[in-house]
């Protein structure tokens, strides 16, 4: 499972409603558990325009890696079963 910091860094790269919700959720959870989140330097998290990405365009390499990593980790449900 990605850490809150990793999730925040990924969400900060995108200007979508889902990314905005993830950013808020990360900060809320960090406050609940007492974790300090650090906003990455500008070179690591430039958010694209609010129009978002054209779905007809191929994913960039970094986006593809983020997507794959999130999907693989979300697909592993072993932690949900006792």
N, C-alpha and C positions, 0 to 999 in steps of 0.2 A: 504494500500500500504506500503510495507516495506520501511524503510528509506534507504538513500544511504549507511549509515554505515552498516546496516544489509545486504544489497545486497553485499557490498564489503566483509564482513566477510564470507558470504556463498561462493562467487566466489573464495576466497583465499584458500578454502579447496580442490579445484580440479585443476588438471593439464590438462585441455582440451582447445581446441581453443575457445570454447564458454565461458569458464570461463575467459580466457585471455581477450577476447573482453569485457566481463562484467566489469572486473577490470579497463580497459582503459576507458570505458564509465562512470563508477562511478567517476573516477578522473576528467574526462572532465566536467561532470555535476556539480561536487562539485566546480570546478574552476569557472564555469559560474555563479552559484548562491551564491558563497562566503561561502561555507560550508567547514569546516575543517574535513578531514577524518583521523582517527587514525588506523594505522595498528595494529591488535591484537597481543598479546603476542604469542610467538612460540607455546605454548601448545594448543592454540585454533585454529591455522591455519596451521598445517603441510600439505603442498601440497603433494599428492602422486606422484609417478613416472610419467614421461611424457607419458608412455605407456597408462596410464588411467586405468579405472576399467574394469574388465572382465564382459561383459554384462550378462554372464550366471550365475554369482554369485548373490545371493540376496543382496539387499541394506542393509546397516548397519542402525541401528535404527535412528541415527542422520541424515543420508542422507534421510531416508524415511520421517522424520518429516520436513526437509527442503523442500523436493519435494512437500509434501502435502500442506504445508503452501504457497509456491509459486503458486501452481496450484489453490488453493482456492481463493487466492487474485487476481490472474490473471483472474479467471472466473467471478468475480464480475465486471460487466460493468456499474453499476449504475452511477459511477463518470463520465463516458464518455458521458452521456446524460444530457442535460440541462433541 
